[in-house]
């Protein structure tokens, strides 16, 4: 059991606190928020010590690793501060808004010699891991194309002004939700080379924003990709990989994220693989606790962390340029 500190106790910070309650590998003991009026009551409700200063929290000897759940632009300075204190770092997604900042974050942890993790919790879905195995086994043959979609209602249900600030959350729903699809793309298809075209359509500005984003992506491997994300629509996500010998698809909605359908060439009956539900937030925290305790490395390579931010940044630039093609 490793004891941890949490920086940021807003909506998502509380989601992590709730997930940690059932963990046998870690528990939070200290919370930090720059706003004591809102942060201290949350800490008290979860039985945590509270500080309105990161430096004060880092001086707590019980804090042996730190989880960061704060607005995106604050991630890099906080990662540097925690790493400099010699503590393992877990940072919520998106890791950064630019590739340069993502590289700087990875380098700060490498210099300090501390484990580093990013909270792309959907990597821990058994369905995504099964698709990775199917690809690695060569069952789909040469990969040709990948598609992904994500929509949810979080932007209205859990609205906060910073989440709709174009400096904090550029390109509409891309920052908060679409980045999940990008991480799945990088995990399954490898790094991107070029964003061929991107379109952001805003139906209603914040608060309670309504928008959709579409992007075409060219991968370094030669694969093509299509991405779409929508605010606001009931929760749904889909990843579909196409190869010369078959395709594999997974999806999730309010009923769960439990199935992969594998369709192979030659007229074979589609194979449906079903898994039990998994608490992906607890799974990612447990994996971080394992890495922070000197065990298995966190199962998300740092080069993939950077690659996800790199294609995210290219999409944001393409949106700002009216859909012009951008190199990643």
LUMLO-221233 format. One record per residue: residue number from 1; x, y, z of N, C-alpha, C in turn. Coordinates in steps of 0.2 Angstrom, whole numbers, plus 5000, padded with zeros to 4 digits. Layout:
{NUM, {X, Y, Z}, {X, Y, Z}, {X, Y, Z}} ...
***
This chain:
{1, {5004, 4994, 5000}, {5000, 5000, 5000}, {5004, 5006, 5000}} {2, {5004, 5011, 4995}, {5007, 5017, 4995}, {5003, 5023, 4996}} {3, {5005, 5027, 5000}, {5001, 5033, 5001}, {5002, 5039, 4997}} {4, {4997, 5043, 4995}, {4998, 5048, 4989}, {4995, 5054, 4991}} {5, {4997, 5060, 4988}, {4994, 5066, 4988}, {4991, 5067, 4981}} {6, {4985, 5072, 4982}, {4981, 5073, 4976}, {4981, 5081, 4975}} {7, {4983, 5083, 4969}, {4983, 5091, 4968}, {4977, 5092, 4963}} {8, {4972, 5095, 4966}, {4966, 5097, 4962}, {4960, 5092, 4964}} {9, {4955, 5095, 4967}, {4950, 5092, 4970}, {4943, 5094, 4967}} {10, {4943, 5096, 4961}, {4937, 5097, 4957}, {4933, 5091, 4955}} {11, {4929, 5091, 4950}, {4925, 5085, 4948}, {4929, 5079, 4947}} {12, {4934, 5080, 4943}, {4938, 5074, 4941}, {4943, 5072, 4947}} {13, {4945, 5076, 4951}, {4949, 5074, 4957}, {4945, 5070, 4962}} {14, {4938, 5072, 4962}, {4934, 5068, 4967}, {4932, 5061, 4963}} {15, {4932, 5061, 4957}, {4931, 5054, 4954}, {4937, 5050, 4955}} {16, {4943, 5052, 4955}, {4949, 5048, 4957}, {4949, 5046, 4965}} {17, {4947, 5051, 4969}, {4946, 5049, 4976}, {4941, 5044, 4977}} {18, {4936, 5044, 4973}, {4931, 5038, 4974}, {4934, 5032, 4972}} {19, {4937, 5032, 4966}, {4940, 5026, 4963}, {4945, 5023, 4968}} {20, {4949, 5027, 4972}, {4954, 5025, 4976}, {4951, 5021, 4982}} {21, {4945, 5023, 4984}, {4942, 5020, 4990}, {4942, 5012, 4990}} {22, {4942, 5009, 4983}, {4942, 5002, 4983}, {4948, 4999, 4981}} {23, {4954, 5003, 4981}, {4960, 5001, 4979}, {4964, 4997, 4985}} {24, {4967, 4992, 4983}, {4971, 4989, 4989}, {4978, 4990, 4988}} {25, {4980, 4994, 4983}, {4987, 4996, 4981}, {4989, 5003, 4983}} {26, {4984, 5007, 4984}, {4986, 5014, 4986}, {4980, 5018, 4990}} {27, {4982, 5023, 4993}, {4976, 5027, 4996}, {4979, 5034, 4996}} {28, {4974, 5039, 4996}, {4976, 5046, 4996}, {4976, 5048, 5004}} {29, {4981, 5052, 5005}, {4981, 5054, 5012}, {4982, 5062, 5013}} {30, {4983, 5065, 5007}, {4984, 5073, 5008}, {4981, 5076, 5001}} {31, {4977, 5081, 5002}, {4975, 5084, 4996}, {4977, 5092, 4996}} {32, {4978, 5094, 4990}, {4980, 5101, 4989}, {4976, 5105, 4984}} {33, {4974, 5111, 4986}, {4970, 5115, 4981}, {4972, 5122, 4983}} {34, {4972, 5126, 4977}, {4974, 5133, 4979}, {4968, 5137, 4982}} {35, {4962, 5134, 4982}, {4956, 5137, 4985}, {4954, 5134, 4991}} {36, {4956, 5136, 4997}, {4954, 5132, 5003}, {4947, 5132, 5004}} {37, {4943, 5137, 5002}, {4936, 5137, 5003}, {4932, 5131, 5000}} {38, {4935, 5129, 4995}, {4932, 5123, 4991}, {4936, 5117, 4992}} {39, {4942, 5117, 4993}, {4946, 5111, 4994}, {4946, 5108, 5000}} {40, {4946, 5112, 5006}, {4947, 5110, 5012}, {4940, 5105, 5014}} {41, {4934, 5107, 5012}, {4929, 5103, 5014}, {4929, 5096, 5010}} {42, {4932, 5096, 5004}, {4932, 5090, 5000}, {4937, 5086, 5004}} {43, {4943, 5088, 5006}, {4948, 5084, 5010}, {4945, 5082, 5016}} {44, {4941, 5086, 5020}, {4938, 5083, 5026}, {4933, 5078, 5025}} {45, {4929, 5078, 5019}, {4924, 5073, 5018}, {4928, 5066, 5016}} {46, {4934, 5067, 5014}, {4937, 5060, 5012}, {4943, 5058, 5017}} {47, {4943, 5062, 5023}, {4947, 5061, 5028}, {4955, 5062, 5027}} {48, {4956, 5067, 5023}, {4963, 5069, 5021}, {4965, 5075, 5024}} {49, {4972, 5075, 5025}, {4975, 5082, 5027}, {4974, 5087, 5021}} {50, {4974, 5093, 5022}, {4973, 5098, 5017}, {4979, 5103, 5017}} {51, {4981, 5105, 5011}, {4986, 5111, 5010}, {4983, 5115, 5004}} {52, {4984, 5122, 5005}, {4983, 5126, 4999}, {4990, 5128, 4996}} {53, {4995, 5124, 4997}, {5001, 5125, 4994}, {5004, 5118, 4992}} {54, {5006, 5118, 4986}, {5010, 5111, 4984}, {5016, 5110, 4988}} {55, {5020, 5115, 4989}, {5026, 5114, 4993}, {5025, 5111, 5000}} {56, {5019, 5114, 5003}, {5017, 5111, 5010}, {5015, 5104, 5009}} {57, {5012, 5102, 5004}, {5010, 5095, 5004}, {5016, 5090, 5002}} {58, {5021, 5093, 4998}, {5026, 5089, 4997}, {5031, 5088, 5003}} {59, {5030, 5092, 5008}, {5034, 5091, 5014}, {5031, 5086, 5019}} {60, {5025, 5083, 5017}, {5022, 5078, 5021}, {5026, 5071, 5020}} {61, {5029, 5068, 5025}, {5032, 5062, 5024}, {5028, 5056, 5022}} {62, {5021, 5057, 5023}, {5017, 5052, 5021}, {5015, 5052, 5014}} {63, {5017, 5057, 5010}, {5015, 5058, 5003}, {5021, 5055, 4999}} {64, {5020, 5049, 4996}, {5026, 5045, 4993}, {5025, 5045, 4985}} {65, {5020, 5048, 4983}, {5018, 5049, 4976}, {5013, 5054, 4975}} {66, {5012, 5057, 4969}, {5007, 5063, 4968}, {5003, 5062, 4962}} {67, {4997, 5063, 4963}, {4992, 5063, 4957}, {4990, 5070, 4956}} {68, {4990, 5072, 4949}, {4989, 5079, 4947}, {4982, 5079, 4943}} {69, {4977, 5083, 4946}, {4971, 5083, 4942}, {4969, 5091, 4942}} {70, {4972, 5094, 4938}, {4971, 5102, 4938}, {4970, 5104, 4931}} {71, {4968, 5110, 4930}, {4968, 5113, 4923}, {4974, 5112, 4919}} {72, {4973, 5110, 4912}, {4979, 5108, 4908}, {4985, 5112, 4908}} {73, {4984, 5119, 4908}, {4990, 5123, 4907}, {4995, 5123, 4914}} {74, {4992, 5120, 4919}, {4996, 5119, 4925}, {5000, 5113, 4926}} {75, {4999, 5108, 4921}, {5002, 5102, 4922}, {5010, 5102, 4922}} {76, {5013, 5105, 4917}, {5020, 5105, 4917}, {5024, 5108, 4923}} {77, {5022, 5114, 4925}, {5025, 5116, 4931}, {5024, 5112, 4937}} {78, {5018, 5109, 4938}, {5017, 5105, 4944}, {5021, 5098, 4943}} {79, {5021, 5095, 4937}, {5025, 5089, 4936}, {5033, 5091, 4938}} {80, {5035, 5096, 4936}, {5042, 5098, 4937}, {5043, 5099, 4945}} {81, {5038, 5102, 4948}, {5039, 5103, 4955}, {5039, 5096, 4959}} {82, {5034, 5092, 4957}, {5034, 5085, 4961}, {5040, 5081, 4959}} {83, {5042, 5081, 4953}, {5048, 5077, 4951}, {5054, 5079, 4954}} {84, {5055, 5086, 4955}, {5061, 5089, 4958}, {5061, 5087, 4966}} {85, {5055, 5085, 4969}, {5055, 5083, 4976}, {5056, 5075, 4976}} {86, {5057, 5072, 4970}, {5059, 5065, 4970}, {5053, 5060, 4971}} {87, {5047, 5063, 4969}, {5041, 5059, 4970}, {5038, 5056, 4963}} {88, {5036, 5050, 4963}, {5033, 5048, 4956}, {5027, 5052, 4955}} {89, {5025, 5053, 4948}, {5020, 5058, 4946}, {5015, 5054, 4942}} {90, {5009, 5056, 4943}, {5003, 5054, 4939}, {5000, 5060, 4937}} {91, {4999, 5061, 4930}, {4995, 5067, 4928}, {4989, 5065, 4924}} {92, {4984, 5069, 4925}, {4978, 5068, 4921}, {4979, 5070, 4914}} {93, {4975, 5067, 4910}, {4975, 5069, 4903}, {4971, 5075, 4901}} {94, {4973, 5079, 4896}, {4979, 5078, 4892}, {4985, 5080, 4896}} {95, {4990, 5077, 4895}, {4996, 5078, 4898}, {4998, 5085, 4897}} {96, {4998, 5088, 4891}, {5000, 5095, 4889}, {4996, 5097, 4883}} {97, {4996, 5103, 4882}, {4993, 5106, 4876}, {4998, 5107, 4870}} {98, {5004, 5106, 4871}, {5009, 5106, 4865}, {5014, 5100, 4866}} {99, {5017, 5098, 4860}, {5022, 5093, 4861}, {5028, 5095, 4865}} {100, {5030, 5101, 4864}, {5036, 5104, 4868}, {5035, 5103, 4875}} {101, {5029, 5104, 4878}, {5027, 5104, 4885}, {5027, 5096, 4887}} {102, {5025, 5092, 4883}, {5024, 5085, 4884}, {5031, 5082, 4885}} {103, {5036, 5084, 4880}, {5043, 5082, 4880}, {5046, 5084, 4887}} {104, {5045, 5091, 4888}, {5048, 5094, 4895}, {5046, 5090, 4901}} {105, {5039, 5088, 4901}, {5037, 5084, 4907}, {5040, 5077, 4907}} {106, {5041, 5074, 4902}, {5044, 5067, 4902}, {5051, 5068, 4904}} {107, {5055, 5073, 4901}, {5062, 5074, 4903}, {5063, 5076, 4910}} {108, {5058, 5080, 4913}, {5059, 5081, 4920}, {5058, 5075, 4925}} {109, {5054, 5071, 4923}, {5053, 5065, 4927}, {5059, 5060, 4926}} {110, {5062, 5060, 4920}, {5067, 5056, 4918}, {5074, 5058, 4922}} {111, {5075, 5065, 4922}, {5080, 5068, 4925}, {5080, 5066, 4933}} {112, {5074, 5066, 4936}, {5073, 5065, 4943}, {5073, 5058, 4944}} {113, {5073, 5053, 4939}, {5073, 5046, 4940}, {5066, 5044, 4944}} {114, {5061, 5047, 4942}, {5054, 5045, 4945}, {5049, 5042, 4940}} {115, {5045, 5037, 4942}, {5040, 5035, 4937}, {5035, 5040, 4935}} {116, {5033, 5040, 4929}, {5028, 5045, 4927}, {5022, 5041, 4923}} {117, {5016, 5044, 4924}, {5010, 5041, 4922}, {5006, 5046, 4919}} {118, {5002, 5045, 4914}, {4997, 5049, 4912}, {4990, 5045, 4912}} {119, {4985, 5049, 4914}, {4978, 5046, 4915}, {4974, 5045, 4909}} {120, {4976, 5041, 4904}, {4972, 5039, 4899}, {4969, 5032, 4901}} {121, {4963, 5033, 4905}, {4961, 5027, 4909}, {4958, 5022, 4904}} {122, {4956, 5024, 4898}, {4953, 5019, 4893}, {4958, 5014, 4890}} {123, {4964, 5015, 4891}, {4969, 5010, 4890}, {4968, 5004, 4894}} {124, {4965, 5004, 4900}, {4964, 4999, 4904}, {4958, 4995, 4903}} {125, {4954, 4997, 4898}, {4949, 4992, 4896}, {4951, 4986, 4893}} {126, {4948, 4980, 4895}, {4950, 4974, 4892}, {4949, 4973, 4885}} {127, {4944, 4977, 4882}, {4943, 4977, 4875}, {4948, 4980, 4871}} {128, {4951, 4986, 4874}, {4957, 4989, 4870}, {4963, 4984, 4870}} {129, {4964, 4981, 4876}, {4970, 4977, 4877}, {4969, 4971, 4872}} {130, {4963, 4968, 4871}, {4961, 4963, 4867}, {4963, 4965, 4860}} {131, {4961, 4971, 4858}, {4962, 4973, 4851}, {4969, 4974, 4850}} {132, {4973, 4976, 4855}, {4980, 4976, 4854}, {4983, 4969, 4853}} {133, {4981, 4964, 4856}, {4983, 4957, 4855}, {4982, 4955, 4849}} {134, {4975, 4956, 4846}, {4973, 4954, 4840}, {4978, 4957, 4834}} {135, {4980, 4963, 4835}, {4984, 4966, 4830}, {4991, 4963, 4831}} {136, {4994, 4962, 4837}, {5000, 4959, 4838}, {5001, 4952, 4835}} {137, {4995, 4949, 4835}, {4995, 4942, 4833}, {4995, 4941, 4825}} {138, {4994, 4947, 4822}, {4993, 4947, 4815}, {4987, 4945, 4812}} {139, {4982, 4944, 4816}, {4975, 4942, 4813}, {4972, 4946, 4809}} {140, {4973, 4953, 4809}, {4970, 4957, 4804}, {4975, 4959, 4798}} {141, {4981, 4956, 4798}, {4985, 4957, 4792}, {4988, 4964, 4793}} {142, {4990, 4967, 4787}, {4993, 4973, 4787}, {4987, 4978, 4788}} {143, {4988, 4983, 4793}, {4983, 4988, 4795}, {4983, 4993, 4790}} {144, {4977, 4995, 4788}, {4975, 5000, 4783}, {4972, 5006, 4786}} {145, {4968, 5006, 4791}, {4963, 5011, 4792}, {4961, 5011, 4800}} {146, {4960, 5016, 4803}, {4957, 5016, 4810}, {4951, 5022, 4810}} {147, {4946, 5020, 4814}, {4941, 5025, 4815}, {4939, 5026, 4822}} {148, {4937, 5032, 4825}, {4936, 5032, 4832}, {4931, 5038, 4833}} {149, {4927, 5037, 4838}, {4921, 5042, 4839}, {4921, 5042, 4847}} {150, {4919, 5048, 4850}, {4918, 5049, 4857}, {4913, 5055, 4858}} {151, {4907, 5053, 4861}, {4903, 5059, 4863}, {4901, 5057, 4870}} {152, {4900, 5063, 4874}, {4897, 5062, 4881}, {4894, 5069, 4883}} {153, {4891, 5069, 4889}, {4887, 5075, 4891}, {4891, 5078, 4897}} {154, {4897, 5077, 4898}, {4901, 5080, 4903}, {4902, 5087, 4903}} {155, {4902, 5090, 4897}, {4903, 5097, 4896}, {4897, 5101, 4899}} {156, {4891, 5098, 4899}, {4886, 5102, 4902}, {4885, 5100, 4910}} {157, {4885, 5093, 4911}, {4884, 5091, 4917}, {4889, 5093, 4922}} {158, {4895, 5093, 4920}, {4901, 5095, 4925}, {4904, 5101, 4922}} {159, {4900, 5106, 4920}, {4903, 5112, 4917}, {4907, 5116, 4922}} {160, {4913, 5119, 4920}, {4917, 5123, 4924}, {4920, 5128, 4918}} {161, {4920, 5135, 4920}, {4922, 5140, 4915}, {4929, 5138, 4912}} {162, {4934, 5135, 4915}, {4941, 5134, 4912}, {4940, 5129, 4907}} {163, {4935, 5124, 4908}, {4935, 5119, 4903}, {4932, 5121, 4896}} {164, {4930, 5127, 4896}, {4928, 5130, 4889}, {4932, 5136, 4887}} {165, {4937, 5137, 4891}, {4942, 5143, 4889}, {4946, 5140, 4883}} {166, {4946, 5144, 4878}, {4950, 5141, 4872}, {4957, 5141, 4873}} {167, {4960, 5144, 4878}, {4967, 5143, 4880}, {4968, 5137, 4884}} {168, {4963, 5135, 4888}, {4964, 5129, 4892}, {4961, 5123, 4888}} {169, {4956, 5123, 4884}, {4953, 5118, 4881}, {4951, 5120, 4874}} {170, {4957, 5120, 4870}, {4956, 5122, 4863}, {4952, 5116, 4858}} {171, {4949, 5119, 4853}, {4946, 5114, 4848}, {4940, 5110, 4851}} {172, {4936, 5114, 4855}, {4930, 5111, 4857}, {4931, 5105, 4861}} {173, {4927, 5100, 4860}, {4927, 5094, 4864}, {4933, 5089, 4863}} {174, {4938, 5092, 4858}, {4944, 5088, 4857}, {4948, 5087, 4863}} {175, {4949, 5092, 4867}, {4953, 5092, 4873}, {4951, 5087, 4879}} {176, {4944, 5088, 4880}, {4942, 5084, 4886}, {4940, 5077, 4884}} {177, {4938, 5076, 4878}, {4935, 5069, 4876}, {4939, 5066, 4870}} {178, {4940, 5070, 4865}, {4943, 5067, 4859}, {4950, 5064, 4860}} {179, {4953, 5067, 4865}, {4960, 5065, 4867}, {4960, 5057, 4869}} {180, {4954, 5055, 4871}, {4954, 5048, 4873}, {4955, 5044, 4866}} {181, {4951, 5046, 4861}, {4952, 5042, 4855}, {4959, 5043, 4852}} {182, {4962, 5049, 4852}, {4969, 5050, 4850}, {4973, 5045, 4853}} {183, {4973, 5044, 4860}, {4977, 5039, 4863}, {4976, 5032, 4861}} {184, {4970, 5030, 4860}, {4968, 5024, 4857}, {4971, 5023, 4850}} {185, {4971, 5028, 4846}, {4974, 5028, 4840}, {4982, 5026, 4840}} {186, {4985, 5030, 4844}, {4992, 5030, 4845}, {4994, 5023, 4848}} {187, {4990, 5020, 4853}, {4991, 5014, 4856}, {4991, 5008, 4850}} {188, {4986, 5009, 4846}, {4984, 5003, 4841}, {4987, 5004, 4834}} {189, {4988, 5011, 4832}, {4991, 5012, 4825}, {4998, 5015, 4825}} {190, {5000, 5017, 4831}, {5007, 5021, 4831}, {5006, 5028, 4830}} {191, {5012, 5032, 4829}, {5012, 5039, 4829}, {5009, 5041, 4822}} {192, {5006, 5047, 4823}, {5004, 5051, 4817}, {5009, 5055, 4813}} {193, {5008, 5056, 4807}, {5013, 5060, 4803}, {5009, 5066, 4801}} {194, {5003, 5066, 4799}, {5000, 5072, 4796}, {4992, 5072, 4798}} {195, {4990, 5078, 4800}, {4983, 5079, 4800}, {4980, 5082, 4794}} {196, {4977, 5078, 4790}, {4975, 5080, 4783}, {4970, 5086, 4783}} {197, {4965, 5085, 4787}, {4960, 5091, 4787}, {4956, 5090, 4794}} {198, {4954, 5096, 4797}, {4950, 5096, 4803}, {4945, 5101, 4802}} {199, {4939, 5099, 4805}, {4933, 5104, 4805}, {4930, 5104, 4812}} {200, {4929, 5110, 4815}, {4926, 5111, 4821}, {4919, 5115, 4820}} {201, {4914, 5112, 4821}, {4907, 5116, 4820}, {4904, 5117, 4827}} {202, {4903, 5124, 4829}, {4901, 5125, 4835}, {4893, 5127, 4834}} {203, {4889, 5123, 4838}, {4882, 5124, 4837}, {4880, 5129, 4843}} {204, {4883, 5129, 4848}, {4881, 5133, 4854}, {4887, 5134, 4858}} {205, {4889, 5141, 4860}, {4895, 5142, 4864}, {4894, 5140, 4871}} {206, {4899, 5140, 4875}, {4898, 5139, 4882}, {4894, 5145, 4886}} {207, {4891, 5144, 4891}, {4891, 5137, 4895}, {4886, 5132, 4891}} {208, {4887, 5126, 4893}, {4883, 5120, 4890}, {4885, 5120, 4883}} {209, {4891, 5120, 4881}, {4893, 5120, 4874}, {4890, 5114, 4870}} {210, {4889, 5116, 4863}, {4887, 5110, 4858}, {4892, 5111, 4853}} {211, {4896, 5106, 4851}, {4900, 5107, 4845}, {4902, 5100, 4843}} {212, {4905, 5099, 4837}, {4907, 5093, 4834}, {4914, 5094, 4831}} {213, {4918, 5089, 4831}, {4925, 5090, 4828}, {4926, 5084, 4823}} {214, {4928, 5085, 4817}, {4930, 5079, 4813}, {4937, 5080, 4811}} {215, {4941, 5075, 4810}, {4948, 5075, 4808}, {4950, 5069, 4804}} {216, {4954, 5070, 4799}, {4957, 5065, 4795}, {4965, 5065, 4797}} {217, {4967, 5059, 4798}, {4974, 5058, 4801}, {4978, 5053, 4796}} {218, {4984, 5055, 4795}, {4989, 5050, 4791}, {4994, 5048, 4796}} {219, {4995, 5041, 4797}, {5000, 5039, 4802}, {5006, 5037, 4799}} {220, {5011, 5037, 4803}, {5018, 5036, 4800}, {5019, 5029, 4797}} {221, {5014, 5024, 4799}, {5014, 5018, 4795}, {5011, 5018, 4789}} {222, {5008, 5023, 4787}, {5004, 5023, 4780}, {4997, 5022, 4781}} {223, {4995, 5021, 4787}, {4987, 5020, 4789}, {4984, 5027, 4788}} {224, {4977, 5026, 4787}, {4973, 5032, 4787}, {4969, 5032, 4793}} {225, {4966, 5037, 4795}, {4962, 5038, 4801}, {4956, 5043, 4801}} {226, {4951, 5041, 4804}, {4945, 5046, 4805}, {4943, 5047, 4812}} {227, {4943, 5053, 4814}, {4941, 5054, 4821}, {4935, 5059, 4821}} {228, {4930, 5058, 4826}, {4925, 5062, 4827}, {4923, 5063, 4835}} {229, {4922, 5069, 4837}, {4920, 5069, 4844}, {4914, 5075, 4844}} {230, {4909, 5073, 4849}, {4903, 5077, 4849}, {4902, 5079, 4856}} {231, {4900, 5086, 4857}, {4897, 5088, 4864}, {4891, 5092, 4862}} {232, {4885, 5090, 4864}, {4884, 5085, 4869}, {4879, 5080, 4866}} {233, {4880, 5074, 4868}, {4876, 5068, 4866}, {4877, 5063, 4871}} {234, {4872, 5058, 4872}, {4873, 5053, 4877}, {4880, 5049, 4876}} {235, {4883, 5047, 4881}, {4889, 5043, 4881}, {4890, 5038, 4876}} {236, {4895, 5038, 4871}, {4896, 5033, 4867}, {4903, 5034, 4864}} {237, {4907, 5028, 4864}, {4913, 5028, 4861}, {4914, 5022, 4856}} {238, {4918, 5023, 4851}, {4919, 5017, 4846}, {4926, 5018, 4844}} {239, {4930, 5012, 4843}, {4936, 5011, 4840}, {4936, 5006, 4835}} {240, {4938, 5007, 4829}, {4937, 5002, 4824}, {4943, 5001, 4819}} {241, {4947, 4996, 4819}, {4953, 4995, 4816}, {4952, 4990, 4810}} {242, {4954, 4992, 4804}, {4953, 4988, 4798}, {4960, 4986, 4795}} {243, {4961, 4980, 4793}, {4967, 4977, 4790}, {4965, 4973, 4784}} {244, {4970, 4971, 4780}, {4969, 4968, 4774}, {4965, 4961, 4775}} {245, {4966, 4958, 4781}, {4963, 4951, 4782}, {4957, 4951, 4787}} {246, {4955, 4957, 4790}, {4950, 4958, 4794}, {4949, 4964, 4798}} {247, {4944, 4965, 4802}, {4944, 4971, 4806}, {4941, 4970, 4813}} {248, {4943, 4974, 4817}, {4941, 4973, 4824}, {4938, 4979, 4827}} {249, {4932, 4979, 4831}, {4928, 4985, 4833}, {4926, 4984, 4840}} {250, {4927, 4989, 4844}, {4924, 4989, 4851}, {4920, 4996, 4852}} {251, {4916, 4996, 4856}, {4912, 5002, 4858}, {4910, 5002, 4865}} {252, {4907, 5007, 4867}, {4905, 5008, 4874}, {4900, 5013, 4875}} {253, {4895, 5012, 4879}, {4890, 5017, 4881}, {4888, 5016, 4888}} {254, {4882, 5019, 4889}, {4879, 5018, 4896}, {4879, 5011, 4899}} {255, {4878, 5006, 4894}, {4877, 4999, 4896}, {4884, 4996, 4898}} {256, {4889, 4999, 4896}, {4896, 4996, 4897}, {4901, 4996, 4891}} {257, {4907, 4994, 4893}, {4912, 4994, 4888}, {4915, 4987, 4888}} {258, {4912, 4982, 4885}, {4913, 4975, 4887}, {4914, 4970, 4880}} {259, {4913, 4973, 4874}, {4914, 4968, 4869}, {4918, 4971, 4863}} {260, {4921, 4966, 4860}, {4925, 4966, 4854}, {4922, 4962, 4849}} {261, {4921, 4964, 4842}, {4919, 4960, 4837}, {4925, 4960, 4832}} {262, {4926, 4954, 4830}, {4932, 4952, 4826}, {4929, 4949, 4819}} {263, {4930, 4952, 4814}, {4927, 4950, 4807}, {4933, 4948, 4803}} {264, {4934, 4942, 4801}, {4940, 4940, 4797}, {4937, 4939, 4790}} {265, {4942, 4939, 4785}, {4941, 4938, 4778}, {4939, 4931, 4777}} {266, {4935, 4930, 4771}, {4934, 4923, 4769}, {4927, 4921, 4771}} {267, {4923, 4926, 4773}, {4916, 4924, 4775}, {4915, 4921, 4782}} {268, {4920, 4921, 4786}, {4919, 4918, 4793}, {4914, 4922, 4797}} {269, {4911, 4918, 4801}, {4906, 4921, 4806}, {4909, 4926, 4810}} {270, {4907, 4932, 4811}, {4910, 4937, 4816}, {4911, 4934, 4823}} {271, {4917, 4935, 4826}, {4918, 4932, 4833}, {4917, 4938, 4838}} {272, {4913, 4937, 4842}, {4911, 4942, 4848}, {4915, 4940, 4854}} {273, {4919, 4944, 4857}, {4923, 4943, 4863}, {4920, 4947, 4868}} {274, {4918, 4944, 4874}, {4915, 4948, 4879}, {4919, 4948, 4885}} {275, {4920, 4953, 4889}, {4923, 4954, 4895}, {4919, 4956, 4901}} {276, {4921, 4955, 4907}, {4918, 4958, 4913}, {4920, 4966, 4913}} {277, {4915, 4970, 4916}, {4917, 4977, 4917}, {4923, 4978, 4921}} {278, {4926, 4983, 4920}, {4932, 4985, 4924}, {4932, 4992, 4926}} {279, {4934, 4994, 4932}, {4934, 5001, 4935}, {4941, 5003, 4932}} {280, {4941, 5007, 4927}, {4947, 5009, 4923}, {4951, 5014, 4927}} {281, {4947, 5018, 4931}, {4950, 5023, 4936}, {4954, 5020, 4941}} {282, {4951, 5015, 4944}, {4955, 5011, 4949}, {4961, 5007, 4946}} {283, {4960, 5005, 4940}, {4965, 5001, 4937}, {4971, 5005, 4935}} {284, {4970, 5011, 4933}, {4976, 5016, 4932}, {4979, 5018, 4938}} {285, {4975, 5019, 4943}, {4978, 5021, 4950}, {4982, 5015, 4953}} {286, {4980, 5009, 4952}, {4983, 5003, 4954}, {4990, 5002, 4950}} {287, {4989, 5003, 4944}, {4995, 5002, 4940}, {5001, 5008, 4941}} {288, {4998, 5014, 4943}, {5003, 5019, 4945}, {5006, 5017, 4952}} {289, {5002, 5015, 4956}, {5005, 5013, 4963}, {5010, 5007, 4962}} {290, {5009, 5002, 4958}, {5014, 4997, 4956}, {5020, 5000, 4954}} {291, {5020, 5005, 4949}, {5026, 5008, 4947}, {5029, 5012, 4952}} {292, {5025, 5016, 4956}, {5028, 5020, 4961}, {5032, 5016, 4966}} {293, {5029, 5010, 4967}, {5032, 5006, 4973}, {5038, 5002, 4970}} {294, {5040, 5003, 4964}, {5046, 4999, 4961}, {5044, 4993, 4958}} {295, {5038, 4992, 4956}, {5036, 4986, 4953}, {5036, 4987, 4945}} {296, {5031, 4984, 4942}, {5031, 4984, 4935}, {5030, 4991, 4932}} {297, {5033, 4993, 4927}, {5032, 5000, 4924}, {5025, 5001, 4922}} {298, {5023, 5008, 4922}, {5016, 5010, 4920}, {5015, 5008, 4913}} {299, {5010, 5005, 4911}, {5009, 5002, 4904}, {5007, 5007, 4899}} {300, {5010, 5013, 4899}, {5010, 5017, 4894}, {5016, 5021, 4892}} {301, {5020, 5019, 4887}, {5026, 5021, 4886}, {5026, 5029, 4885}} {302, {5032, 5032, 4887}, {5032, 5039, 4887}, {5032, 5042, 4880}} {303, {5035, 5038, 4875}, {5035, 5040, 4868}, {5028, 5041, 4865}} {304, {5023, 5036, 4868}, {5016, 5037, 4866}, {5013, 5042, 4869}} {305, {5015, 5044, 4875}, {5012, 5050, 4879}, {5013, 5056, 4874}} {306, {5019, 5057, 4872}, {5021, 5063, 4868}, {5018, 5062, 4861}} {307, {5017, 5056, 4858}, {5014, 5056, 4852}, {5007, 5058, 4852}} {308, {5003, 5056, 4857}, {4996, 5058, 4858}, {4996, 5066, 4858}} {309, {5000, 5069, 4862}, {5000, 5076, 4863}, {5002, 5079, 4856}} {310, {5006, 5076, 4852}, {5009, 5079, 4846}, {5003, 5080, 4841}} {311, {4999, 5074, 4840}, {4994, 5074, 4835}, {4988, 5079, 4838}} {312, {4987, 5079, 4844}, {4982, 5084, 4847}, {4984, 5091, 4845}} {313, {4990, 5093, 4846}, {4992, 5099, 4844}, {4991, 5101, 4837}} {314, {4993, 5096, 4833}, {4992, 5097, 4826}, {4985, 5098, 4824}} {315, {4980, 5095, 4827}, {4973, 5096, 4826}, {4971, 5103, 4828}} {316, {4973, 5105, 4834}, {4971, 5111, 4836}, {4974, 5117, 4831}} {317, {4980, 5116, 4829}, {4983, 5121, 4824}, {4979, 5121, 4817}} {318, {4976, 5115, 4815}, {4972, 5114, 4809}, {4966, 5118, 4810}} {319, {4963, 5117, 4816}, {4956, 5120, 4817}, {4957, 5128, 4817}} {320, {4963, 5130, 4820}, {4964, 5137, 4820}, {4966, 5140, 4813}} {321, {4968, 5136, 4809}, {4970, 5138, 4802}, {4964, 5136, 4797}} {322, {4958, 5135, 4799}, {4953, 5134, 4795}, {4953, 5127, 4792}} {323, {4956, 5122, 4795}, {4956, 5116, 4792}, {4962, 5114, 4787}} {324, {4967, 5119, 4787}, {4973, 5117, 4783}, {4977, 5111, 4786}} {325, {4980, 5108, 4781}, {4984, 5102, 4783}, {4990, 5104, 4788}} {326, {4991, 5100, 4793}, {4997, 5101, 4797}, {5001, 5095, 4798}} {327, {5008, 5096, 4798}, {5012, 5090, 4800}, {5012, 5089, 4807}} {328, {5013, 5083, 4809}, {5013, 5082, 4817}, {5020, 5082, 4819}} 
***
